[in-house]
Amino acid sequence: EGNGVKRAMTMFRFVSKIWIHAKRIVSQLQPDVVIASSTYPIDTYAGQKIRKVSRKKVKLIYEVHDMWPAPLIELGGMSKKNPFIVLLQSAENSAYRHSDKVVSLPPLAKKHMIEHGMAPDKFVAIPNGVVTADWKNPSPLPSEHEKYLSELKKEGKYIIGYFGGHALSNALDVVLDCAEQMNDSFVQFVLVGDGVEKKGLIENARKRKLDNVSFLEPIDKLAIPNLCTYFDIIYMGAKASPLYRFGLCMNKMFDSFMAGKPIICAISTPESPIEKNRCGIMVPSEDVKGIITAIKEIRNMTEEELVAMEKRAKKLAMEEYSYEVLAKRFESVFY
């Protein structure tokens, strides 16, 4: 819904206006660097036009958020011969060929980009990250959240927490399956957020009489640090998708590192910083038994092991994924 012809026309209007007014933009701004940064790749043509009409040497950087048009083909079911897809594919190829550098949020996209015309030395992986200041001065949790989570802790509950969207792609029905099969009355699954699937999930949990699953309303992002203090494990998951071959770049992953809590990530991907840096356990997408086994493994860890994991995760967040660090890495691409 909302991704039809009207959205496509909005894309074309946006890029066309920049193309038409490229000379005026150059005259007013005298850019040294142009960054084409959007979901859809056709903005590379606007960036290329600005570089072309500039009198001085301008560096063109193409920043990739999502691997369009691959999601439209692999998830949306659109044909590669669809005129819109052909246009997007041509633009993606052009961006890889004609940009001076390609900054990729997906960390494992280099092979795909080379196959579509990028010179290997153009690739730079710079992901999303965390705003460390938000963690120094977080917003308080809503009183109802704090009261409920405090009660769970008083009851001795071991909380598996999820925060984020409740959409089909998040595969939260898997959490209900885990709750149903989890033979431990002290484990409580808490899902915080909203989305089109939330109502159905709540009804499903009610029908299955899952008292060990709780649904809380979404909170302000600035309150996530306080939310995470109540979690013993942070859960991430998604439906199996070929797009995860490009790696993970979810904001909640970086927030989870900053929280220092063990992560269980049920997403099938070739590699991840979670596993590489021993900040949690990776299991295949929708693997209920694997998730339950991972919960038990983390729950049986010693205090020393958990503290060591917390230190690794927070160090990773600060040294690799803080926006201060990422900004310097991006700045270095300019020269």
N, C-alpha and C positions, 0 to 999 in steps of 0.2 A: 504494500500500500504506500503510495506516495513516490514510487520509484518508476513511474511510467514516462510517457512522452513529455509531460510538463517539466519533469526534472531534467531530462535530456536537453530540452530547449533552454532551460536556465543555464546549463553548462555552456552551451554554444553562445548564448548572449554575453555571458561573462567574458569568455575568451575572445570573442569577436570585438568587444568594446576595447579591450586592452590592445588587441592587434591594430585596430583602426587608429587608436590614439597613442601608439608606441612612440612616435616622434615627440609628441607633447610631453609624454611621461619622461623621456630621456632629457628633454630640454629643461624640465622643472627639477628633476632629481639628480641628474648626472651620476647614475649608478656605477659602482665599481663591481658589484656582484648582483646577480639576479637569481633568486631562488624560486623555482617552479614547485610549489608544494600544495598538492591537493589529492583527493582520492582518485579523480579521473585524470588520465595522462595527457589530454589534449591541451592543457595549459602550457605544455612544453613549446607549442608553436608561438604562443604569445611571448614566452621568454626568449625564444630564438629570434623573434622579430625585434625585440628591444635590443638584443646584442648586435644584431645586424645594422640597425640604424644609428648605433652609438659611434661617435667619432674616435673614442678611445677604446682600449682593449677591455672588454667586460667578461667576467667569468660567469658561466652559466652552471648552476647547480640544480639537479633534479632530485627532489626529496620524495621518497616513496613511502606512503602510509599503508596502503593496501595494494595487493598485486593485481590491480585491474588490468585487463578484463577477466583474468582467471576466475574470480569468484562468480561472475555472471554466467560463465560457462559451466563451471564445476558444481556450483551450488544452485544457481538460478536456472540451469537447464537450457540456456540460450545456445543457439547453434553458432559455430565458428564462422558460418557463412552469413549470419545476420549482418546487414549493412552497418548497424551501430557497433557491433563487435569488431567488424573489419576495420572501422575507423579508429576505434580505441586501440586495437592491436598495432595498427600502423603508427599511431601516436606513441605508444609504449616503445616500439622499436626505434623510432626517431629520437626519442628522449635519451635512450641508452647510447645511441650512436653519436649524437651531436652535443650532449652535455659535457662539460669539462670534468665534473665529478658527479657521482650518483650516491646520495646519502640514503641508506635504507634502514627503516625502522625494523622490519623483519630481518633477523640476523643471518639467516641461512639462505638468502635469496640470490647469492652471487652466481651460482651455477645457472640458474634460470635466466638471469640478466645477460650473462655471457652468450647463452644460446640465442638470445634475441638481439645480439649486436653490440653489447657493451665490451669495451676493452677491459681486461681484468684489473688494470691498475687504477681504474676510475672508481672502483667500489669502496665505500666507507660505511661501516655499520655503526649507526648511532641511534639507540633505542629511545623509548620514553624513559621517564625516571621519577624521582621524588623531589618534592619541595621540602627541604629539610626544615625550613622555618615553620612549616605547618605542624611538624612533629614536636617542636620546642614549645609552641603555644597553641595546643589543640583546642577546639571548641568542646564544650561539655556535651555529654550525651543527653538526649531527651529524658526527662525524669522517669517516664514509664519504662524505657529501655533499661536505665540504670537500676531501677527497682527490681525488674524481672530478672535481670542477669545476676544481680546480687543475691536474690533468693535462690537461684540455681546453685550458686557457689556455696551458699550456706547449707544446701542439701547435699553437698559433696559431689555435684555433677561434674563430669568431664565433658567439656564443651567443644564440639566440632563446629566451627563457625564458617559461614559463607556470607560475603557481602558483594552486592552487585546486581546485575540484571537477572530477571526471571524470564528468560526467553527460551525457545526450543533449542537454540544453539548451546545453551548452558547445561543442558541435560540434567536438570535438577530432579527429574523423576528417578534418576539413579540414586540420589541421596535417600529418597523414600524407600527404595529397595534395600539399601544398606541398613536403614533404620529398622525395617521389618525383619531382616535376617541377623541383626546384631544381637547377640545373646549376652547383653550386659546392661542391666537396668540403670547403671550410673552414667552411661554415655548419652548425651543429649545433643541433637543436631539443631542448630539455630541458623535460620536463613534470614538475612536482613537485606531488604531491597524491594523492588517493584518490577513489574513487567507484565506482558500480555498473558503469560502462563501462570501467574501467581494464584489467581482465583481457582484455576483448575487443580493446581498442586495442593492448595488448602483443602479442597473438596475431596481429592484423592486420599490425602492423609487422614481426613475424617472418616471416610468409608473404611479405610484399613485400620482404624483405631490406633493410630501411631501417636501415642502420648510422648514419645521420645523425639518428636519433631516440633519445633516452634517456628512461627513466622512473625517477624517484626517489621514494622514500617521502615521505609528508607530513611536514612539520616544524611545530614550535611557531610560532604567529603572531609571537611575539617575536623569532624568528630570521629573519624575512623581510628586515629591513634588510641583514643579512649575505649572505643569498642573492642579493639584487638586485645586490650589488657585482660578481658574476660575470657578470651578464647585460649584453649589448650592446643588446638590444632586449627590451622586455616586451610579450608578446602577450596580447590579450584578444579573445574571440570568443563568438559565440552564434548559435544557429539564428535564422533570420528569424522575427520574431513581431510581430503588431500591437501588442503591449503596449509595445514600445520607442518608440512614438509619444509616450509619457509621459516620455521621456528616460532618461538613465543615472544610476544611483546605486549603483554596485557598490563595495564596500569596496576591491577590488583596484585600482580606478582611482585612489583617493586615496592608497593605498600607493605606487602607481607614480609619482604626482606627487612624493611625498616622496623617493622613490629618485632622482629626477632623470634617469631613463633614458628614451630615446625610446620612445613607445608606438605599437604598431600595433593598432588596434581595429577588428575586423571585425564590426561590429554596425550594422544599418540603423536609423538614428534621425534625426529632423529636424535636431538640432544637438547638440553636445557641448562641454564645456569643453576637451577634448583638442584639437579643431580650432580652437575660438575663441581659445585661448591659445597655439596653435602649440607644443604639447607632444608632437606625434606626428602620425600619419596615420590618418585614418578611411577605411575601405573598406566596401562593402556586406557583409552577412552571407554567409558561405560563398563568398566571391569569391576563389578560389585564385590566379588570375592577378593580381588586385589586391593580394593579400598579398605575393606574390613581387616585384611591381614596387615595393611600398612598402619591402620589405627592401633591395632594391638601391638605392633612392633614399637611404635613411638611411645605408647602408653607404658611399655615395659622398660623404656630407657632410664638410665640413672640420672640423677640430678646433674651430675658432672657432664654427662653427654648432652643434656638439654642446654646447659649453660654454654658449652662449647659451640653448639649449633647456633644459639642466639648470637654469640659474638661473631661467628663467621657471617651470619646473615646481615647483621647491622654494619659490619665492616664492608661487606660487599656493596650494600646500599650507599654508604657514604663515599667509598672510594671509586666506585664504578658507575653508579646510577643517580647520584645527586645532580641536579640541574646545573650547579656550579661547575662540576666536572664535565658534563655533557656539553655545556655552552662553550667551554674552552676547546673541546674536541671539534665542535662545529666551526668555531672561529678559525681553527688551524686549516680548515678546508678552503677558506677564502684566499689563501696565499699560494 
